[in-house]
Amino acid sequence: MSPEMLEGLQYDQSTDVFSYGVLLWELFAEARPDLLAQEAVTQGPMMSRLLQLLCAGKRLTADAAWPQRWQVVMVQCWQTVPAHRPSFATILAMFDV
């Protein structure tokens, strides 16, 4: 879930881009994404812990064996500021070989 969704703020297509980055991670990892477990954070309400991690720039960890191109897309999709995330058109262009 994107930081703006966790904060209950207005959201738009850039929120879907954030989720797309998480979906890419899931496809490569073949696992359920769990930032709280990855960062070993156990205290406090779940949503506030997750928001705190995301606002601090914490993201799911990619495996170094995954294609670099996909890792770059994931990182760009996970920008904290929605305006800094690429559009889907930009993402598609990144894979235009």
Secondary structure, 3 states (H helix, E strand, C coil): CCHHHHCCCCCCHHHHHHHHHHHHHHHHHCCCCCHHHHCCCCCCCHHHHHHHHHHCCCCCCCCCCCCHHHHHHHHHHCCCCHHHCCCHHHHHHHCCC
